[in-house]
Structures are given as C-alpha cells and as structure tokens.
C-alpha cells in the first residue's frame, strides 16, 4: 500500500458505529494519518449539513464528498455540485406518494423536506418499535430526521437545486419493487439510482455517484486515482470500488460487497474497524 496518498471513507457502516456516531478513536486515527501526510476525505450518502452532527468536533477532513457524489466541499468552499432537475424531483415524489413510500427531498444548502399533505401517513410509517426488517442505524436516522431535520412544506419551493431524494419503506418487497420501477426510468428522468440498505432508494443527478466524486476530488488535488484507498460497506459504495486504487470492505459488509474489494477489515464498524485497518496497514508498516 506504499502508493496510497489519499483515503476516501464512507460514513454509515464504516466510520460510524450502529448508533450513527464516530468515536474519538476514529478521530485520533484520522488525525494521525493526516499529520503523516495522507489526504483523508469523506465520501458519503449523507447530506453535507448533517455530517458535523455525527462526528467529534476534533474530526477533520481534507475534503468532503456528500449526497452520493453530488456535492464536493473543501472546508466551506464548494468544489462541485450536480443537481437533480426540478421536473425529475417532482416526478419521483409523485410516484412515492402513489406507492406510499416515505421520502425526503434534499435541496443544496437547505433543510430536507417533504410535503405537508403526506405528513400523517409518513409519520405513521415510521412510528412504533423498530421492525426486524430495518437496520438500527437506518431506523435511528428516520427518528432523528422527523424530530429535528425534516421540514414540511405546503408546496415545492421555487428556484431550488436538489442534491438527492431519499426514499424508504420497512417492507422489503415493496421498496424493492419501487426501486426497480425507478431504475426503469433512469434515462427518461436523467437520474442515478443507488441504495445504502435494502430498505431504501436514493436518486441523484444523471451519471453522478461516489466514484465520479472521487475522480473530481482527485483531479483538484492532482492525485492519481491509482494512489487512492477507498473503504465502504454497502451498495452505494460500488462505484468507489470501481475507481479506487486500493479497495477495502468492512467486515460488516455483505459477501457481495466483499467480493468487489481487495481487503476486508478484521473487525466491524462497531469496533472502529476502519480506523484500526488504516493504522495497521498505513501507520504501522
């Protein structure tokens, strides 16, 4: 791994534990790596605005790729933004309403929202005890969203650009059918479709994903793509593994994801597997 100069890390299931928080140990490990000369970046499906709520104040990155590759930031400066069309957003929301699929619309630089007309049934969909079909991290994220992050709008605001739409349902068959229906419209709606768990669907701008975000960030820093190490755990990390020089799956990833990578961490995200792998292979060699 001597060629590695830049590290790109997923959040959920990678540097975040099941409680959706990163630990001080992970923060200290990343600080050591950066002090040694490595560039360390986030490549997450999370919106830029919520990242700081999930990590220690001491955890800093050389750049952040958020919303599955649609936004790139260096500090507070925007390196790139690739937005969904207003027409595409409205079409997807209409289909979610018709199918009874929970949704969150993410504008750039503004709180995520859903329409007030859907508030009652959407809240009913995520109330009560955590279903066995839904992972703890995702269920906690929905509770946090409706409590503090999600706003309710009477109509679509004017003149907004959108980073992504997140769609969710606890019924795996129902969300899978919806995902396939959306995928069949990729070219018509000019969207990219991804998922971070079996319970969700995320739509971004056409041909934009974590892999393209990494390429844009590397180009800015004049880093050859072969000099990157990428680490993730889920389906929306596939495009990272397609472009990364060194590819690492988390121990908690599925076998299908592990089959895409060169390495696997020895412990899961709940034991700081990402940070421990990086220290072992990049600092202790």
N, C-alpha and C positions, 0 to 999 in steps of 0.2 A: 504493500500500500504506500510505498515511498513516493509515488507520483501524485498522491492526493494533496490538493491545495485548498479545495472548497468542499464544505459539508452542507448538505441540504436535508433538513429534518421535517418530517410530518409531525403533527401535534397529537390528535386523538389516537390512542392506542400505541403511541410511540414515545414522545417525551411527556405526555400527560398520563397520569395514572387513571384508574377507573372512576375516580371522583372528579375527573376533569381538571386536575391541578398538576403543575410541575413542582418538583421538590427542590429544596435548597441544594441537595447533592447534584442534581442535574445542572442547576445554575452554576455551581462551582466548577463542575467539569467543563462546561462550555466556556467559562471564563478562562480556565487554564489553556484550553485549545486555542482560543483567540490570542492570548498572550504569547503563545508559542509561535504564532504566525499563520495559523489556519483561518480562513474566512468561514464563518458559520452563518447559515441562512435558515429561515423557516420556509417551508413550502406546505401550506395548509389549506384545507377547505373552509376554515373559519374566516369570518369577516375581519378585516383589519381592526375595526373598532373594539372587538371583544377580546383580542389576544392579550392585552395587558391585564385583563381581569383574571386570567388563568395561570399566570406565571409570576414568580417572585420579582420584586422590583429590581433585584440585582441581575436579572437575566436579560442580556442584551444580544442583539444580532447585527451582523453587517448589512443585512437586508431582509426584507420580508416579502414573500410571495403569498398572497391571500386569495380567498374565494376561488380555489382550484385553478390558479394561474391567471385570473382576470386582472389582478392588481399587483404592481410591484412598487415597493417603497424602500428608500434608503433614508433612515431616520423618518422625518416627516415629509420628505420630498418624494413626489410621485415620479417613478421611473416609467411606468406604463399603466394604462387602463384600457380594457377591452370590454365594452358594454353590450348587453343584450338590447335588441330593438324593443321599443315600446309596444309595437304590434305583437311581437313574439311573446312578451311578458303577459299581455292581456289574453292571448290565445291559450297559453298554458294555464293561467289562473282559471279561465272559464272551464277548461277540461277538468281541473282539480275540483272545482265546485260541483260539476255534474257527477263526478265519480265519488264525491265525499272524501277527498284526500286532503289532509291537513297541509297547509302551505305557509311559507314565509318568503316575502319578496324583499330582496336586499338592494336598495339604492347605494350608489357610491356616496360615502361621507354622510349618510343619514341613517336613522334607526330603521331596522327591518319593519315591515308592516304586513297586515292582512286587512281585508275589507270587513267593516263592521257588520255587514249583513251575514257574515259567516261565523261571527264570534261564538254564538251559542253552541252550534254543533261541533266547532273545532275544539272548544274547551271541554266539551263532554267526551271527545275522543281521547283526551289525554288525562282525564281525571281518574281518581281511584288508585288502586295498587298497581305496581309495575307488572305488566303482562310478562309471562315467561318467554314470549316470542321477541321481546325487545331487550337489548343490552342496557346495562346500568348507566353507562356513560350517556347514551342517547336519551334515555328516559329522564335523567337528571337535566340534560340540556334543554329538553322541552319544558320542564318545570321552571327552570331559570328564565327561559325565553318569555313565557307568558307572564311571569311575575315582574320582570324588570327590563326586558329587552325588546319585546314586541309591541308596536303601537297599532292602533286600529283606525283605519281611515274610511271615511264615508265613500270617497271615490278615489281613483288613481290621481295622485298629484301630477301637476303639469311640469313638463320640461325636466324630467329626471332621467338619469342614465343608470342602468341596473347592472350590478355585478353578477348576481345569480338568483335563482329561485331554489329554495329547499322544500322538498315535498316528503311527507311521511304518512305511514299508516301502520298500526300494530298488526294488522292481518297480512301475513307474508304473501299469501296468494293474491290478495287484492293489490298490494303495492307492486308486485311483480308484473301483473297484467297491465297496470298503469305505466310502469317503466317501459314495457315493450311497446305500448301504444305511443308513447312519447318518442322512443327511439325510431319508430317508423316515420317520424316527421322531421328528422334531423335536417335533411336538405331543404324541405319546404319552409321550416321555421328558422333555418340558419342558426342552429344551436349545437352545442356539445352536451352530451348526456353522460353523467357519471353517478356513482354511488359510493358511499363510505361504509354503509352497512346494508344488510338485506332489507331493512325496513325503510330505506329512503331512496330518493332520486334527487339529483341536483342538475340543473341546467345552466350552462354558461354560454358565452358567445361562441360562434361557429369556429371550430378548429382551435380552440383555446383550452389549455389544460395545464397541469403542473409541469409537464415536460416542456411545453413551449415557454412557460415562465422561467424555468431553469435556464433554458437557452438564452433568453433575453437578459437575464441577470448576469450570466457568464460573459456574454458579449460586452456588457457595460464594464465589467471588471477586467476584461481581457484575459479571461481564464479559459483554457481549452476544456471542452466538455469531457475529455478523457481524464482530466485531473480532478474530477468530482467524485464524491462519495454521497450516495443517496440512501435514505433509510425510511421505511414505512411499513404499514401493516395491512392495508386494505385495498379494495378495488380501485379507488381513485388515485392510488399510488402507482398503478401500472405504467402510466406514461412517464413517471420519474424513472422507473426501472428500464424503460426503453432507451433513455438517453444517457443515464448515468454511467460513469466510468467504472466505479465500484458500487455494487448494489447489495443492500443488506435488508433482510426481512426480520421483523420482530418475532420472537418465539411465540407470541400470542397470535400471529397471523395464521390464516388458513393455509392448508397444504398447497392450494392452487397458487397463492401469492408466493409462498416459499419457493415453489418450483421456478419462479421467474428470476431469482436472485442468486448471487454467488455465495453469500454468507447468511447466517442466522444468528441472532443474539442468543446468549446462553440462558438468559432469564427474561421474564416478561416485562411489560411496561410498569406493572405494579411493583417491580423490584428495580426500577431505573435501568432497565436493560439497555436502552440506547446509550446513555451516558457511560455505563460500565463497558460496553463494547468499544466505544471511542477511546476511552482511557487505555484499555488493554491493548488495542491494536495501533493506536496512533501516538500515545504518550509513553507507553512502557516498552517500546521496541527500540 
